[in-house]
């Protein structure tokens, strides 16, 4: 297994922790993509009360780079 690279070459990574719902929003986009523009692949990392990762859900149900980071809370995940 390779080392963790916080920002892979050519990409920007964004993280946002939602304590109320015990999840992390994780976004990845080509460098230079505005957070208010389509071009983000966004996932929810869902944790249980013991901080165990229990699910990963994608905005729009897929990892395509067609979402807007600023809309992450209102997107549909599956």
Buried (B, 14 or more C-beta within 10 A) or exposed (E): EEEEEEEEEEBBEBEEEEEEEBBBBBBBBEEEBEBEEBBBBBBBBBBEEEEEEEEBBBBBEEBBBEBBBEBBEEBEBE
